[in-house]
């Protein structure tokens, strides 16, 4: 095997763990809630705490990789991810599980920016990087499948009590193997310019992001309270101060956390807008469709996991071919993928009910996955294209931060609309109405994604004329 692709597989193991543990808890929600006696609000926080930790430290993780070495920080993230997974698996209360999930998210934040950074460095050419990003997309698909399937599978086991704990403990052998291979095979890389770490910047940014994401999460199940409004105000003040502080440090050539030169790249700005609206749609969709299948349509956790596996299969299939198609047809492939997702979402609002045969669930989720797999690999590629190696870690952290904050907003905002239309004692029709309203919001988000991609300069995702004329 080509050594570059072997290294790619190793770093993608970190991406696999990150994605898998976002989704693995979704199908297990009813089982976990029953066994540890958690409220709906605690379950919502259990899901969001991972994303809160993830979003709060992604930029920090990217900067740490730039300064101290991407290999070192990647391995550190793997080790802490393994330890926090053990903490999740042995938690005896909702509070313990929420805390362990938060630490797990912070650990993932150390890994994720290094994945995108090392891909940019390993594959500097446009064509080979596009293909590598196809494998990045495939990994997301595998993580989605593994998360949904293992969540349903372990929750349905009967040979042990509380089998859902295995969804976290299964991370341990993967982490051990990845750490071993990373030490042996990966090369170290970091920014050649000597600099020190901006501890104050890390503290301010993390505090600001934590306050905002925590306030949004609590608002979903408590409503708009004085506490949530105060936290959002505090977050706004901290982040405003952070931006002014960072710009001042850059002018004085002192250590900083975010290089605001990133936002001079038009493709980076458009990529950020595209990824925000896309992940508001995607993460809210997975959260809502799992609840709709199990609570609204009475589908078992195992069967719900099996249905969603087909979404991942479509995702993987599209990721396998989308790289070559993007090289040939450019951003038209992304626009076509978005059109397919919108069409399938509309079809689901008409066809999903208790009388729907399972093959139709499989088909519609598969086609949804094809659309998603046609878009996701190129979103990161379009945002990071042309970014210099000195900025790539910073850019990866910022990109991932916006992605995860969008995921939280999606779960909370769209989930809040879903629960609002359910009411206190929902009937089957209430579930259908709530699902419909959530899908309408998802479609609006996809329209904004399409607008961002449409404005993308042609040279960012160029058509390969040699392939086209062949």
C-alpha positions as CSV (number, residue, x, y, z in Angstrom):
1,X,0.0,0.0,0.0
2,X,1.2,3.5,-0.8
3,X,2.6,5.0,2.4
4,X,0.5,8.2,2.1
5,X,-2.7,6.1,1.9
6,X,-1.6,4.1,4.9
7,X,-1.1,7.3,6.9
8,X,-4.5,8.5,5.6
9,X,-6.2,5.3,7.0
10,X,-4.6,5.9,10.4
11,X,-5.6,9.5,10.7
12,X,-9.1,8.6,9.5
13,X,-9.5,6.3,12.5
14,X,-9.7,9.4,14.6
15,X,-12.4,10.8,12.3
16,X,-14.3,7.4,12.5
17,X,-14.4,7.6,16.3
18,X,-15.5,11.2,16.3
19,X,-18.4,10.6,13.9
20,X,-19.4,7.3,15.4
21,X,-19.8,8.7,18.9
22,X,-21.9,11.6,17.7
23,X,-24.5,9.1,16.3
24,X,-24.1,6.0,18.4
25,X,-26.1,7.4,21.3
26,X,-29.1,8.5,19.2
27,X,-30.7,5.0,18.7
28,X,-29.8,4.1,22.3
29,X,-31.7,7.1,23.8
30,X,-34.8,5.1,25.1
31,X,-32.6,2.3,26.6
32,X,-30.2,4.7,28.4
33,X,-33.1,6.9,29.6
34,X,-34.9,3.9,31.1
35,X,-31.8,2.4,32.8
36,X,-30.4,5.5,34.4
37,X,-33.8,7.2,35.0
38,X,-32.9,10.3,33.0
39,X,-35.4,13.0,32.1
40,X,-35.9,14.3,28.5
41,X,-33.9,17.3,29.3
42,X,-31.0,15.3,30.7
43,X,-31.1,13.1,27.6
44,X,-30.9,16.2,25.4
45,X,-27.9,17.4,27.4
46,X,-26.3,14.0,27.2
47,X,-26.3,14.2,23.4
48,X,-25.3,17.9,23.3
49,X,-22.6,17.7,26.0
50,X,-20.3,15.8,23.5
51,X,-20.9,18.5,20.9
52,X,-20.4,21.3,23.5
53,X,-17.0,19.9,24.4
54,X,-16.2,19.3,20.8
55,X,-17.1,22.8,19.6
56,X,-15.5,24.6,22.5
57,X,-12.0,23.3,21.9
58,X,-11.7,22.6,18.1
59,X,-9.9,25.8,17.4
60,X,-7.7,25.2,20.4
61,X,-7.0,21.7,19.1
62,X,-6.1,23.0,15.6
63,X,-3.7,25.6,17.1
64,X,-2.1,23.1,19.4
65,X,-1.4,20.8,16.4
66,X,0.2,23.8,14.5
67,X,2.5,24.7,17.4
68,X,3.3,21.4,19.1
69,X,3.0,18.9,16.3
70,X,-0.1,17.4,14.7
71,X,1.0,13.8,15.4
72,X,1.5,14.5,19.1
73,X,-1.8,16.2,19.6
74,X,-3.6,13.5,17.5
75,X,-2.2,10.7,19.8
76,X,-3.1,12.8,22.9
77,X,-6.6,13.1,21.7
78,X,-6.9,9.3,21.1
79,X,-5.6,8.5,24.6
80,X,-8.1,10.9,26.3
81,X,-10.9,9.7,24.0
82,X,-10.2,6.1,25.2
83,X,-10.2,7.1,28.9
84,X,-13.4,9.2,28.6
85,X,-15.1,6.3,26.7
86,X,-14.4,4.1,29.7
87,X,-15.9,6.8,31.9
88,X,-19.1,6.8,29.7
89,X,-19.3,3.0,29.9
90,X,-19.2,2.8,33.7
91,X,-21.3,5.9,34.5
92,X,-24.0,5.2,37.1
93,X,-26.0,8.4,36.7
94,X,-27.0,10.9,34.1
95,X,-24.7,13.5,35.6
96,X,-21.7,11.2,35.3
97,X,-22.5,10.3,31.7
98,X,-23.0,14.0,30.8
99,X,-19.6,14.8,32.2
100,X,-17.9,11.9,30.6
101,X,-19.5,12.8,27.2
102,X,-18.2,16.4,27.5
103,X,-14.6,15.1,28.1
104,X,-15.1,12.7,25.2
105,X,-16.0,15.7,23.0
106,X,-12.9,17.7,24.2
107,X,-10.8,14.7,23.3
108,X,-12.4,14.5,19.8
109,X,-11.6,18.2,19.4
110,X,-7.9,17.4,19.8
111,X,-8.1,14.8,17.0
112,X,-10.4,16.2,14.4
113,X,-8.4,19.3,13.2
114,X,-5.3,17.1,12.8
115,X,-7.2,14.9,10.4
116,X,-8.0,17.6,8.0
117,X,-4.7,19.3,8.4
118,X,-2.7,16.1,7.7
119,X,-4.8,15.4,4.6
120,X,-4.0,18.8,3.3
121,X,-0.3,18.2,3.9
122,X,-0.2,14.6,2.7
123,X,-2.0,15.4,-0.6
124,X,-1.0,18.8,-1.9
125,X,-2.3,18.3,-5.4
126,X,-5.9,19.1,-6.3
127,X,-6.8,15.8,-7.8
128,X,-5.2,13.5,-5.2
129,X,-6.6,15.7,-2.4
130,X,-10.1,15.5,-3.9
131,X,-9.7,11.7,-3.9
132,X,-8.4,11.7,-0.3
133,X,-11.4,13.9,0.7
134,X,-13.6,11.2,-0.9
135,X,-12.1,8.7,1.6
136,X,-12.8,11.3,4.3
137,X,-16.4,11.2,3.2
138,X,-16.5,7.4,3.2
139,X,-15.2,7.5,6.8
140,X,-18.1,9.8,7.8
141,X,-20.5,7.3,6.2
142,X,-18.9,4.3,8.0
143,X,-19.0,6.2,11.2
144,X,-22.7,7.0,10.7
145,X,-23.5,3.4,9.9
146,X,-21.4,2.0,12.8
147,X,-22.9,4.5,15.2
148,X,-26.5,3.9,14.3
149,X,-26.2,0.2,13.9
150,X,-24.1,-0.6,17.1
151,X,-26.4,1.8,19.1
152,X,-29.4,-0.2,18.0
153,X,-27.6,-3.6,18.2
154,X,-26.1,-3.3,21.7
155,X,-29.3,-1.7,23.1
156,X,-31.2,-4.8,21.9
157,X,-28.9,-7.5,23.5
158,X,-30.5,-9.6,26.2
159,X,-27.5,-11.6,27.6
160,X,-26.5,-8.8,30.0
161,X,-28.1,-5.9,31.9
162,X,-27.7,-2.4,30.5
163,X,-26.0,-3.6,27.3
164,X,-25.9,0.0,25.9
165,X,-22.7,0.5,27.9
166,X,-20.9,-1.5,25.2
167,X,-21.4,1.3,22.7
168,X,-18.8,3.3,24.6
169,X,-16.5,0.5,25.7
170,X,-16.0,-0.7,22.1
171,X,-13.9,2.4,21.5
172,X,-11.1,1.1,23.7
173,X,-9.5,-1.5,21.3
174,X,-9.9,0.9,18.4
175,X,-8.0,3.7,20.3
176,X,-5.3,1.3,21.4
177,X,-4.6,0.1,17.9
178,X,-4.7,3.7,16.5
179,X,-2.3,4.9,19.1
180,X,0.2,2.1,18.3
181,X,0.0,2.7,14.5
182,X,0.2,6.5,14.9
183,X,3.4,6.2,16.9
184,X,5.0,3.8,14.4
185,X,3.9,5.3,11.1
186,X,2.8,8.9,11.2
187,X,5.2,11.7,10.5
188,X,5.3,14.8,12.7
189,X,4.4,18.2,11.2
190,X,3.9,21.6,12.6
191,X,4.2,25.3,11.7
192,X,7.9,26.1,11.1
193,X,7.5,29.6,12.7
194,X,8.3,29.4,16.4
195,X,5.6,30.7,18.6
196,X,4.1,30.2,22.1
197,X,0.6,29.1,23.0
198,X,-2.0,31.8,23.7
199,X,-3.4,30.5,27.0
200,X,-5.5,33.6,27.6
201,X,-7.0,33.3,24.1
202,X,-7.9,29.6,24.7
203,X,-9.5,30.5,28.0
204,X,-11.6,33.3,26.5
205,X,-12.7,31.4,23.4
206,X,-13.5,28.2,25.2
207,X,-15.5,30.2,27.9
208,X,-17.4,32.1,25.2
209,X,-18.3,29.0,23.1
210,X,-19.2,27.0,26.2
211,X,-21.6,29.7,27.5
212,X,-23.3,30.0,24.2
213,X,-23.7,26.3,23.4
214,X,-24.7,25.5,27.0
215,X,-27.3,28.3,27.0
216,X,-28.8,27.1,23.7
217,X,-28.9,23.5,24.9
218,X,-30.7,24.4,28.2
219,X,-33.1,26.7,26.3
220,X,-34.4,23.7,24.3
221,X,-35.8,21.8,27.3
222,X,-36.3,24.7,29.8
223,X,-37.5,27.4,27.4
224,X,-36.1,30.9,27.3
225,X,-35.1,31.7,30.9
226,X,-33.2,34.5,32.5
227,X,-30.2,32.2,33.0
228,X,-30.0,31.3,29.3
229,X,-30.3,34.9,28.2
230,X,-27.6,36.0,30.7
231,X,-25.3,33.3,29.4
232,X,-25.8,34.3,25.8
233,X,-25.1,37.9,26.7
234,X,-22.0,36.9,28.6
235,X,-20.9,34.7,25.6
236,X,-21.4,37.6,23.2
237,X,-19.3,39.9,25.4
238,X,-16.5,37.4,25.8
239,X,-16.4,36.5,22.1
240,X,-16.4,40.2,21.1
241,X,-13.5,40.8,23.5
242,X,-11.8,37.7,22.1
243,X,-11.9,39.0,18.5
244,X,-10.6,42.4,19.4
245,X,-7.9,40.9,21.6
246,X,-6.7,38.5,18.8
247,X,-6.6,41.3,16.2
248,X,-4.5,43.4,18.6
249,X,-2.1,40.6,19.3
250,X,-1.7,40.0,15.5
251,X,-0.8,43.6,15.0
252,X,1.7,43.5,17.8
253,X,3.1,40.1,16.6
254,X,2.3,38.5,19.9
255,X,1.0,34.9,20.3
256,X,-2.6,34.5,19.0
257,X,-5.1,31.7,18.7
258,X,-7.0,32.6,15.4
259,X,-5.4,34.1,12.4
260,X,-8.1,36.3,10.9
261,X,-6.4,36.3,7.5
262,X,-8.4,33.1,7.0
263,X,-11.5,35.2,6.4
264,X,-9.9,37.0,3.5
265,X,-10.4,33.8,1.4
266,X,-13.7,34.0,-0.3
267,X,-13.9,30.2,-0.7
268,X,-13.3,29.8,3.1
269,X,-16.2,32.2,3.9
270,X,-18.6,30.5,1.5
271,X,-17.5,27.1,2.8
272,X,-18.3,28.1,6.4
273,X,-21.8,29.3,5.4
274,X,-22.4,26.1,3.5
275,X,-21.2,23.8,6.3
276,X,-23.3,25.7,8.9
277,X,-26.6,25.3,7.1
278,X,-25.8,21.8,5.9
279,X,-25.1,20.5,9.4
280,X,-28.0,22.3,11.0
281,X,-30.0,20.1,8.5
282,X,-28.1,16.9,8.9
283,X,-27.7,16.5,12.6
284,X,-31.2,17.6,13.4
285,X,-32.5,15.2,10.8
286,X,-30.7,12.2,12.4
287,X,-31.9,13.2,15.8
288,X,-35.6,13.7,14.8
289,X,-35.8,10.7,12.4
290,X,-34.7,8.3,15.2
291,X,-37.4,9.7,17.6
292,X,-40.0,9.7,14.8
293,X,-39.3,6.0,13.9
294,X,-39.3,4.7,17.4
295,X,-41.8,6.8,19.3
296,X,-44.0,8.0,16.4
297,X,-44.1,4.9,14.2
298,X,-43.4,2.2,16.9
299,X,-40.3,0.8,15.2
300,X,-37.9,-1.1,17.5
301,X,-34.4,0.3,18.2
302,X,-32.8,-2.5,16.3
303,X,-35.0,-2.0,13.2
304,X,-34.5,1.8,13.4
305,X,-30.8,1.2,13.4
306,X,-31.0,-1.1,10.4
307,X,-33.0,1.5,8.4
308,X,-30.5,4.2,9.1
309,X,-27.7,1.9,8.1
310,X,-29.0,2.2,4.5
311,X,-28.5,6.0,4.7
312,X,-24.8,5.3,5.5
313,X,-24.6,2.8,2.7
314,X,-25.8,5.4,0.3
315,X,-23.4,7.9,1.8
316,X,-20.4,5.6,1.3
317,X,-21.4,4.7,-2.3
318,X,-21.7,8.4,-3.2
319,X,-18.4,9.2,-1.5
320,X,-16.7,6.5,-3.6
321,X,-17.7,8.2,-6.8
322,X,-18.2,11.8,-5.9
323,X,-14.5,12.7,-6.0
324,X,-14.1,11.6,-9.6
325,X,-17.4,13.2,-10.6
326,X,-16.5,16.5,-9.0
327,X,-13.2,16.5,-10.9
328,X,-15.2,16.0,-14.1
329,X,-18.3,18.2,-13.5
330,X,-17.2,20.6,-10.8
331,X,-19.7,22.1,-8.3
332,X,-22.7,20.8,-10.4
333,X,-22.3,17.5,-8.6
334,X,-22.8,19.3,-5.2
335,X,-25.9,21.2,-6.5
336,X,-27.3,17.9,-7.9
337,X,-26.7,16.2,-4.5
338,X,-28.6,19.0,-2.7
339,X,-31.5,18.7,-5.2
340,X,-31.7,14.9,-4.5
341,X,-31.7,15.5,-0.7
342,X,-34.6,18.0,-1.0
343,X,-36.6,15.7,-3.3
344,X,-36.2,12.8,-0.8
345,X,-37.1,14.8,2.2
346,X,-40.3,15.9,0.5
347,X,-41.1,12.3,-0.4
348,X,-40.5,11.2,3.2
349,X,-43.2,13.6,4.5
350,X,-45.7,11.8,2.3
351,X,-44.6,8.2,2.5
352,X,-43.4,7.6,6.1
353,X,-46.2,6.1,8.2
354,X,-47.1,3.0,10.1
355,X,-48.2,1.2,6.9
356,X,-44.9,1.9,5.0
357,X,-43.2,-1.3,3.9
358,X,-39.6,-1.6,5.2
359,X,-38.1,-1.7,1.7
360,X,-39.4,1.8,1.1
361,X,-37.7,3.0,4.3
362,X,-34.5,1.4,3.1
363,X,-34.8,3.0,-0.3
364,X,-35.6,6.6,0.8
365,X,-32.8,6.6,3.5
366,X,-30.4,5.1,0.9
367,X,-31.1,7.9,-1.6
368,X,-30.9,10.5,1.2
369,X,-27.4,9.1,1.9
370,X,-26.4,9.3,-1.7
371,X,-27.3,13.0,-1.7
372,X,-25.4,13.7,1.5
373,X,-22.4,11.7,0.3
374,X,-22.3,13.8,-2.9
375,X,-21.9,17.0,-0.9
376,X,-20.0,16.5,2.4
377,X,-16.5,15.5,1.2
378,X,-16.3,18.6,-1.0
379,X,-17.5,21.1,1.7
380,X,-14.2,20.8,3.6
381,X,-12.3,20.7,0.3
382,X,-13.9,24.0,-0.9
383,X,-13.3,25.7,2.4
384,X,-9.7,24.7,2.8
385,X,-8.6,24.9,-0.8
386,X,-5.7,27.3,-1.3
387,X,-5.1,27.7,2.4
388,X,-1.3,27.8,3.2
389,X,0.3,25.1,5.4
390,X,0.9,27.7,8.1
391,X,-2.8,28.4,8.3
392,X,-4.2,24.9,7.6
393,X,-4.5,23.8,11.3
394,X,-6.1,27.0,12.3
395,X,-8.5,26.8,9.3
396,X,-9.4,23.2,10.1
397,X,-10.2,24.1,13.7
398,X,-12.4,27.1,12.7
399,X,-14.1,25.0,10.0
400,X,-14.9,22.1,12.5
401,X,-16.0,24.6,15.1
402,X,-18.6,26.1,12.9
403,X,-19.7,22.6,11.8
404,X,-20.2,21.5,15.4
405,X,-21.9,24.6,16.6
406,X,-24.2,24.2,13.7
407,X,-24.9,20.7,14.7
408,X,-25.9,21.9,18.2
409,X,-28.1,24.6,16.8
410,X,-29.8,22.1,14.6
411,X,-30.5,19.6,17.4
412,X,-31.8,22.4,19.7
413,X,-33.6,24.7,17.3
414,X,-35.2,22.1,14.9
415,X,-35.6,19.7,17.8
416,X,-37.4,22.4,19.7
417,X,-39.8,22.9,16.8
418,X,-40.4,19.2,16.7
419,X,-41.2,18.9,20.4
420,X,-43.4,22.1,20.2
421,X,-45.7,20.5,17.6
422,X,-45.7,17.2,19.5
423,X,-47.4,18.8,22.5
424,X,-47.8,17.1,25.9
425,X,-49.7,14.0,24.9
426,X,-48.8,13.5,21.2
427,X,-50.9,11.4,18.9
428,X,-49.6,9.7,15.8
429,X,-50.8,12.6,13.7
430,X,-48.9,15.0,16.0
431,X,-45.7,13.1,15.2
432,X,-46.4,13.4,11.5
433,X,-47.0,17.2,11.8
434,X,-43.9,17.7,13.9
435,X,-41.8,15.7,11.4
436,X,-43.2,17.7,8.6
437,X,-42.3,21.0,10.2
438,X,-38.8,19.8,10.9
439,X,-38.3,18.8,7.3
440,X,-39.5,22.2,6.1
441,X,-36.8,23.8,8.1
442,X,-34.2,21.3,6.7
443,X,-35.2,22.2,3.2
444,X,-34.8,25.9,3.8
445,X,-31.3,25.2,5.2
446,X,-30.4,23.3,2.0
447,X,-31.5,26.2,-0.2
448,X,-28.9,28.4,1.7
449,X,-26.2,25.7,1.1
450,X,-27.0,25.7,-2.6
451,X,-26.7,29.5,-2.8
452,X,-23.3,29.4,-1.1
453,X,-22.0,26.7,-3.5
454,X,-23.5,28.6,-6.5
455,X,-21.4,31.6,-5.6
456,X,-18.2,29.5,-5.2
457,X,-15.5,30.6,-7.7
458,X,-15.1,28.0,-10.5
459,X,-11.3,27.5,-9.8
460,X,-12.0,26.1,-6.3
461,X,-13.6,22.9,-7.5
462,X,-12.4,22.9,-11.1
463,X,-13.5,20.6,-13.8
464,X,-10.7,18.3,-15.0
465,X,-10.7,19.0,-18.8
466,X,-8.5,16.0,-19.5
467,X,-11.0,13.7,-17.9
468,X,-13.9,15.6,-19.4
469,X,-12.6,15.3,-23.0
470,X,-11.4,11.8,-22.7
